[in-house]
């Protein structure tokens, strides 16, 4: 299997770079999903009065 990361990053930082990349992606995805779910679910759960 060819890994594009191997070319860009050195053998030393390859693992750490991958971990950081995955971590950042996971955080961004989690925030995006939570934001979307919150936007849709909050108005339904919370009365329109409090939601403003």
C-alpha atoms as a printed R data frame, in Angstrom:
   type eleno elety resid chain resno       x      y      z
1  ATOM     1    CA   UNK     A     1   0.000  0.000  0.000
2  ATOM     2    CA   UNK     A     2   1.330  3.447 -0.897
3  ATOM     3    CA   UNK     A     3   0.889  6.141  1.731
4  ATOM     4    CA   UNK     A     4   0.917  9.758  0.440
5  ATOM     5    CA   UNK     A     5   1.989 10.875  3.915
6  ATOM     6    CA   UNK     A     6   5.317  9.043  3.497
7  ATOM     7    CA   UNK     A     7   6.448 11.446  0.787
8  ATOM     8    CA   UNK     A     8   5.446 14.652  2.535
9  ATOM     9    CA   UNK     A     9   6.550 13.851  6.083
10 ATOM    10    CA   UNK     A    10   9.761 12.182  7.215
11 ATOM    11    CA   UNK     A    11   9.794  8.710  8.754
12 ATOM    12    CA   UNK     A    12  10.157 10.270 12.210
13 ATOM    13    CA   UNK     A    13   7.144 12.580 12.145
14 ATOM    14    CA   UNK     A    14   5.015 10.293  9.990
15 ATOM    15    CA   UNK     A    15   3.220  8.636 12.896
16 ATOM    16    CA   UNK     A    16   2.793 11.803 14.939
17 ATOM    17    CA   UNK     A    17   1.628 13.698 11.862
18 ATOM    18    CA   UNK     A    18  -0.934 11.040 11.114
19 ATOM    19    CA   UNK     A    19  -2.205 11.003 14.690
20 ATOM    20    CA   UNK     A    20  -2.505 14.780 14.765
21 ATOM    21    CA   UNK     A    21  -4.230 14.806 11.382
22 ATOM    22    CA   UNK     A    22  -6.740 12.164 12.441
23 ATOM    23    CA   UNK     A    23  -7.285 13.915 15.773
24 ATOM    24    CA   UNK     A    24  -7.950 17.258 14.088
25 ATOM    25    CA   UNK     A    25 -10.287 15.619 11.578
26 ATOM    26    CA   UNK     A    26 -12.119 13.782 14.343
27 ATOM    27    CA   UNK     A    27 -12.526 17.002 16.357
28 ATOM    28    CA   UNK     A    28 -13.728 18.967 13.323
29 ATOM    29    CA   UNK     A    29 -16.157 16.215 12.336
30 ATOM    30    CA   UNK     A    30 -17.402 15.888 15.913
31 ATOM    31    CA   UNK     A    31 -17.938 19.653 16.241
32 ATOM    32    CA   UNK     A    32 -19.700 19.800 12.879
33 ATOM    33    CA   UNK     A    33 -21.950 16.836 13.696
34 ATOM    34    CA   UNK     A    34 -22.750 18.157 17.179
35 ATOM    35    CA   UNK     A    35 -23.471 21.591 15.724
36 ATOM    36    CA   UNK     A    36 -25.815 20.196 13.074
37 ATOM    37    CA   UNK     A    37 -27.550 17.837 15.500
38 ATOM    38    CA   UNK     A    38 -27.835 20.612 18.061
39 ATOM    39    CA   UNK     A    39 -29.300 22.989 15.500
40 ATOM    40    CA   UNK     A    40 -31.972 20.449 14.545
41 ATOM    41    CA   UNK     A    41 -32.635 18.841 17.940
42 ATOM    42    CA   UNK     A    42 -32.465 21.832 20.311
43 ATOM    43    CA   UNK     A    43 -35.405 23.754 18.726
44 ATOM    44    CA   UNK     A    44 -37.544 20.613 18.942
45 ATOM    45    CA   UNK     A    45 -36.650 19.740 22.545
46 ATOM    46    CA   UNK     A    46 -36.561 23.306 23.876
47 ATOM    47    CA   UNK     A    47 -39.790 25.324 23.609
48 ATOM    48    CA   UNK     A    48 -39.795 28.048 20.945
49 ATOM    49    CA   UNK     A    49 -40.061 30.613 23.764
50 ATOM    50    CA   UNK     A    50 -36.629 29.793 25.206
51 ATOM    51    CA   UNK     A    51 -35.075 29.211 21.771
52 ATOM    52    CA   UNK     A    52 -35.924 32.818 20.851
